[in-house]
Amino acid sequence: MSDAERAVVRPLLPVPGWLRGRGGQPEAYCHRAMPDAVRYLVDNGTKWRAMPADFPPGTGSTRVSGAGATTIWSASSTTGSTAWSASGPGAGVIDSQSVKADAVVGSDSRGFDGGKLINGRKRHVVVDTLGLLLAVMVTAADVGDRAAAQVLLTQVTAAHHLLALVWADGGYTGTLVEYCLAALALVVLPKRWIVERFFAHLMRSRRLVRDFPSPARRRWSTGR
């Protein structure tokens, strides 16, 4: 990770409890090494236990400093948002992509997308006109695009106040258009666009082609 990338990512990472006066021991691993480990994992599609030794261990301690926290950042968080410029984008594009889930993914977080014939999860994204990610939300694959869009677009407009126009396909019609205009002052227009290129970039990363949750994620999500 370059210094410029680090400057963008650092505000998005969780603040350790010991730095907030909540007690606990200082972290055992560098914050900078943990996103680097996530990027390596996503690009190569490897298992946490197969990571090179110079990264934090994939099944480390349960403290915030352990690599289990890295797993939670990369896989268990369902929403995220990143501002790419000081002024912010004025227009965006929304779409979704269903991805097959591994057999170990529980039925409580997966579903069947009848349109794409995919059993797994669905990622809903909003990108700007350059194809840069503004927000992402992960749901079961049977969650409708319009229902997810209401939640996701509410978050995006709260983070990017200049956003006034969103392009979408035919799956984002009906009451969603009226909701966006009345509640968010957001205009939704049909178009085929740059978001498809964003999804194509995602599919070049082996870990994103199929959903492979790690053991650390399953322990965190089930409370064990």
C-alpha positions as CSV (number, residue, x, y, z in Angstrom):
1,M,0.0,0.0,0.0
2,S,1.4,3.4,-1.0
3,D,1.4,6.4,1.3
4,A,-1.3,8.0,-0.8
5,E,-3.5,4.9,-0.5
6,R,-2.8,4.7,3.2
7,A,-4.0,8.3,3.7
8,V,-7.4,7.3,2.1
9,V,-7.8,4.0,3.9
10,R,-6.7,5.0,7.4
11,P,-9.8,7.0,8.4
12,L,-12.0,4.0,7.5
13,L,-10.3,1.5,9.8
14,P,-11.7,0.9,13.3
15,V,-10.0,2.7,16.2
16,P,-8.5,0.2,18.7
17,G,-10.1,0.1,22.1
18,W,-6.9,0.9,24.0
19,L,-6.6,4.2,22.0
20,R,-10.1,5.1,23.0
21,G,-9.4,4.6,26.7
22,R,-11.3,1.4,26.9
23,G,-8.4,-0.6,28.2
24,G,-6.7,-3.7,26.7
25,Q,-3.2,-4.2,25.4
26,P,-1.7,-2.4,22.5
27,E,-2.1,-4.0,19.1
28,A,0.3,-6.7,18.2
29,Y,0.3,-6.0,14.4
30,C,0.7,-2.9,12.3
31,H,-2.6,-1.5,11.0
32,R,-0.9,-1.0,7.6
33,A,0.0,-4.6,7.3
34,M,-3.6,-5.8,7.8
35,P,-5.2,-4.1,4.8
36,D,-2.2,-5.3,2.8
37,A,-3.0,-8.8,3.9
38,V,-6.6,-8.4,2.9
39,R,-5.6,-7.2,-0.6
40,Y,-3.2,-10.1,-1.0
41,L,-6.0,-12.5,0.0
42,V,-8.6,-11.0,-2.3
43,D,-6.2,-10.9,-5.3
44,N,-4.9,-14.4,-5.0
45,G,-7.9,-16.2,-3.6
46,T,-5.8,-18.1,-1.0
47,K,-6.7,-19.3,2.4
48,W,-5.8,-17.3,5.5
49,R,-3.6,-20.2,6.7
50,A,-1.7,-20.1,3.4
51,M,-0.8,-16.5,3.7
52,P,2.9,-15.6,3.6
53,A,4.6,-15.5,7.0
54,D,5.3,-11.8,6.8
55,F,1.6,-11.0,7.1
56,P,-0.4,-11.2,10.4
57,P,-1.5,-14.8,11.0
58,G,-4.9,-15.7,9.6
59,T,-6.1,-17.4,12.8
60,G,-4.4,-15.2,15.4
61,S,-5.6,-13.9,18.7
62,T,-9.2,-12.8,19.3
63,R,-8.1,-9.3,20.3
64,V,-8.8,-6.4,18.0
65,S,-5.1,-6.6,17.0
66,G,-5.4,-10.2,15.7
67,A,-5.9,-11.1,12.1
68,G,-9.4,-12.1,12.9
69,A,-10.1,-8.4,13.0
70,T,-8.7,-8.2,9.5
71,T,-11.1,-10.9,8.4
72,I,-14.0,-9.0,9.9
73,W,-13.0,-5.8,8.0
74,S,-12.8,-7.6,4.7
75,A,-15.7,-10.0,4.8
76,S,-18.1,-9.5,7.7
77,S,-18.9,-5.8,7.3
78,T,-21.9,-5.4,5.0
79,T,-21.7,-1.7,4.2
80,G,-19.0,0.7,3.4
81,S,-18.4,4.1,1.9
82,T,-15.4,6.0,0.6
83,A,-15.1,9.7,-0.5
84,W,-12.8,10.1,-3.4
85,S,-12.5,13.8,-3.6
86,A,-12.9,16.9,-1.4
87,S,-15.9,18.2,-3.3
88,G,-17.5,14.8,-3.8
89,P,-19.3,13.2,-6.8
90,G,-22.5,14.8,-8.4
91,A,-23.6,11.7,-10.2
92,G,-23.4,7.9,-9.7
93,V,-24.4,4.5,-11.0
94,I,-26.1,1.7,-9.1
95,D,-26.2,-2.0,-9.9
96,S,-26.0,-5.4,-8.2
97,Q,-24.2,-8.7,-8.9
98,S,-25.1,-12.1,-7.5
99,V,-22.2,-14.4,-6.6
100,K,-22.3,-18.1,-5.8
101,A,-21.5,-18.9,-2.1
102,D,-19.5,-21.8,-0.9
103,A,-21.3,-24.7,0.8
104,V,-20.2,-23.6,4.3
105,V,-22.1,-20.3,4.0
106,G,-25.1,-20.5,6.3
107,S,-28.7,-20.4,5.0
108,D,-29.3,-17.3,7.2
109,S,-27.1,-15.2,5.0
110,R,-27.6,-16.7,1.5
111,G,-30.5,-16.8,-0.9
112,F,-31.5,-17.8,-4.4
113,D,-31.6,-15.2,-7.2
114,G,-34.2,-16.6,-9.5
115,G,-33.3,-14.2,-12.3
116,K,-29.6,-15.2,-12.4
117,L,-30.2,-18.7,-11.1
118,I,-27.5,-18.2,-8.4
119,N,-27.6,-19.5,-4.9
120,G,-25.4,-17.2,-2.7
121,R,-25.0,-13.5,-1.9
122,K,-25.5,-10.3,-3.8
123,R,-23.3,-7.2,-3.7
124,H,-25.0,-3.9,-4.4
125,V,-22.7,-1.1,-5.4
126,V,-22.8,2.6,-6.2
127,V,-19.9,4.0,-8.2
128,D,-19.1,7.5,-9.5
129,T,-18.9,8.4,-13.2
130,L,-15.2,7.2,-13.2
131,G,-16.2,3.8,-11.9
132,L,-14.7,4.5,-8.4
133,L,-16.6,2.8,-5.5
134,L,-18.8,5.1,-3.4
135,A,-20.6,2.5,-1.4
136,V,-21.3,-1.3,-1.2
137,M,-23.8,-3.4,0.6
138,V,-23.8,-7.3,0.7
139,T,-27.1,-9.1,1.1
140,A,-28.5,-12.6,0.4
141,A,-29.0,-13.1,-3.3
142,D,-32.8,-13.2,-3.0
143,V,-33.0,-9.6,-1.7
144,G,-34.6,-7.4,-4.4
145,D,-32.6,-4.6,-6.0
146,R,-35.1,-1.9,-5.2
147,A,-35.3,-2.8,-1.5
148,A,-31.5,-2.8,-1.2
149,A,-31.2,0.4,-3.2
150,Q,-33.4,2.4,-0.7
151,V,-31.0,1.6,2.1
152,L,-27.8,2.0,0.0
153,L,-28.8,5.3,-1.6
154,T,-29.8,6.7,1.7
155,Q,-26.3,6.0,3.0
156,V,-24.7,7.4,-0.2
157,T,-26.6,10.7,-0.2
158,A,-25.8,11.1,3.5
159,A,-22.0,10.7,2.8
160,H,-22.0,12.6,-0.5
161,H,-24.2,15.6,-0.3
162,L,-23.6,16.8,-3.9
163,L,-24.9,13.6,-5.4
164,A,-28.1,14.5,-7.3
165,L,-28.2,12.0,-10.2
166,V,-28.0,8.2,-10.3
167,W,-28.2,6.0,-13.4
168,A,-29.8,2.5,-13.0
169,D,-31.2,-0.3,-15.2
170,G,-34.8,-1.6,-15.4
171,G,-34.6,-3.3,-12.1
172,Y,-34.7,0.0,-10.2
173,T,-38.1,1.3,-11.3
174,G,-41.5,1.7,-9.7
175,T,-41.8,3.2,-6.2
176,L,-38.0,3.5,-5.9
177,V,-37.9,6.4,-8.3
178,E,-40.6,8.3,-6.4
179,Y,-38.9,7.5,-3.1
180,C,-35.5,8.8,-4.3
181,L,-37.0,12.0,-5.6
182,A,-39.2,12.7,-2.5
183,A,-36.9,11.5,0.3
184,L,-33.4,12.0,-1.1
185,A,-33.8,14.7,-3.7
186,L,-32.2,12.2,-6.1
187,V,-33.1,11.6,-9.7
188,V,-32.9,8.1,-11.1
189,L,-32.5,7.7,-14.8
190,P,-32.1,4.5,-17.0
191,K,-28.8,3.9,-18.8
192,R,-26.1,1.2,-19.4
193,W,-22.9,2.2,-17.9
194,I,-19.6,2.1,-16.3
195,V,-20.7,0.0,-13.3
196,E,-20.4,-3.1,-15.5
197,R,-16.7,-2.3,-15.9
198,F,-16.4,-2.1,-12.1
199,F,-17.9,-5.5,-11.7
200,A,-15.5,-6.8,-14.4
201,H,-12.6,-5.5,-12.3
202,L,-14.0,-7.3,-9.2
203,M,-14.2,-10.6,-11.1
204,R,-10.4,-10.5,-11.8
205,S,-9.8,-11.0,-8.1
206,R,-10.1,-14.7,-7.3
207,R,-11.5,-14.3,-3.9
208,L,-14.5,-12.3,-5.2
209,V,-15.5,-14.8,-7.9
210,R,-17.0,-17.0,-5.2
211,D,-17.9,-16.4,-1.6
212,F,-15.5,-18.2,0.7
213,P,-16.0,-17.1,4.3
214,S,-13.1,-17.8,6.7
215,P,-13.4,-19.6,10.1
216,A,-12.7,-16.3,11.9
217,R,-15.6,-14.7,10.1
218,R,-18.0,-17.5,11.1
219,R,-17.0,-17.3,14.7
220,W,-17.5,-13.6,14.8
221,S,-20.9,-13.7,13.0
222,T,-22.3,-16.4,15.2
223,G,-21.1,-15.0,18.5
224,R,-18.9,-18.0,19.3
